[in-house]
């Protein structure tokens, strides 16, 4: 009897991992596609680029998801935080745009970097505050 329980537990664990990876995959694809669409459609000013806005939005969503993490299923967090926000936000584009800004005016890069960090943190704090007020049912495990 103990052998059957171990097999059932192993199958359940494999199913759980497969759903988790699937959620990350779907969320990542959606976030990446949305980022690319925004990057193509929002030209941005010399210092405030599309990546700036996209990363701030991702920080807001991450803050909101952090606040509701105990009230939603783990797969929702994998889909939203790891997948969607991971695909939506991009550190590599942030650094590449900082390098481009540095080529046009050295001191402006510091302002751009600081602005993205400050606005990202503010967005995450605002998202968390909103998430604490959001009514969502308890997670089922």
C-alpha positions in Angstrom: 0.0 0.0 0.0 2.9 2.4 0.8 4.3 1.8 -2.7 1.1 2.9 -4.3 1.0 6.1 -2.3 4.6 6.9 -3.3 3.8 6.4 -7.0 0.7 8.5 -6.7 2.6 11.2 -4.9 5.3 11.1 -7.5 2.8 11.4 -10.3 1.1 14.3 -8.5 4.4 16.0 -8.1 5.3 15.6 -11.7 1.9 17.0 -12.7 2.4 20.0 -10.4 5.8 20.7 -11.9 4.4 20.4 -15.4 1.6 22.8 -14.7 4.1 25.2 -13.0 6.4 25.2 -16.1 3.4 25.5 -18.4 2.2 28.6 -16.5 5.7 30.2 -16.6 5.9 29.4 -20.4 2.5 30.9 -21.2 3.0 33.9 -18.9 6.5 34.5 -20.3 5.3 34.3 -23.9 2.5 36.8 -23.2 4.8 39.2 -21.3 7.4 39.1 -24.0 4.9 39.7 -26.8 3.4 42.6 -25.0 6.8 44.1 -24.3 7.7 43.9 -27.9 4.4 45.5 -29.0 4.8 48.4 -26.6 8.5 48.9 -27.5 7.5 49.2 -31.2 4.5 51.5 -30.6 5.9 53.8 -27.8 8.9 55.7 -29.1 9.9 57.4 -25.9 11.8 60.6 -25.1 15.6 60.6 -25.1 15.6 59.7 -21.4 12.2 58.1 -20.8 12.2 55.1 -23.1 9.5 52.5 -23.7 11.6 50.1 -21.5 11.3 52.6 -18.6 7.5 52.5 -18.8 7.3 48.8 -19.3 9.6 48.0 -16.4 7.6 50.4 -14.1 4.4 48.6 -15.1 6.0 45.2 -14.4 7.1 46.5 -10.9 3.6 47.5 -10.2 2.2 44.1 -11.2 4.9 42.3 -9.1 4.0 44.4 -6.1 0.3 43.6 -6.5 1.1 39.9 -6.9 3.3 39.9 -3.9 0.5 41.3 -1.8 -2.0 38.7 -3.0 0.4 35.7 -2.9 -1.3 34.0 0.0 -4.7 34.3 -1.6 -4.1 32.8 -5.0 -2.9 29.4 -6.2 0.9 29.1 -6.7 0.4 28.6 -10.4 -1.1 32.1 -10.7 2.1 33.4 -9.2 4.2 31.4 -11.6 2.1 32.6 -14.5 2.1 36.3 -13.4 5.3 37.0 -11.5 7.8 34.6 -13.0 6.3 34.3 -16.5 4.4 37.4 -17.4 6.5 40.0 -15.4 9.7 38.2 -16.3 8.9 38.4 -20.0 7.5 41.9 -19.8 10.3 43.5 -17.9 13.9 43.4 -19.2 17.1 44.2 -17.5 19.2 43.8 -20.6 17.2 46.4 -22.6 17.4 48.7 -19.6 21.2 48.4 -19.6 21.4 48.8 -23.4 19.3 51.9 -23.3 21.4 53.3 -20.5 24.4 52.8 -22.7 22.7 54.5 -25.6 21.8 57.5 -23.3 25.4 57.6 -22.0 26.6 58.1 -25.6 24.4 61.2 -26.0 25.1 62.9 -22.6 27.1 61.3 -19.8 25.4 62.8 -16.7 21.9 62.1 -18.1 22.5 58.3 -17.7 22.7 58.7 -13.9 19.4 60.5 -13.9 17.7 57.9 -16.1 19.1 55.0 -14.0 18.0 56.6 -10.8 14.6 57.5 -12.2 13.9 53.9 -13.3 14.9 52.5 -9.9 12.9 55.1 -7.9 9.8 54.9 -10.1 10.0 51.0 -10.2 10.2 50.9 -6.4 7.3 53.4 -6.1 5.2 51.3 -8.5 5.9 48.1 -6.6 4.9 49.8 -3.3 1.7 51.2 -4.9 1.0 47.8 -6.4 1.4 46.1 -3.1 -0.8 48.7 -1.4 -3.5 48.0 -4.0 -3.1 44.3 -3.7 -3.7 44.4 0.1 -7.1 46.0 -0.7 -8.0 43.6 -3.4 -10.6 41.0 -2.5 -9.6 37.5 -3.8 -10.6 34.1 -2.5 -8.2 31.8 -0.6 -5.9 29.6 -2.6 -6.7 25.9 -3.0 -3.7 23.5 -2.8 
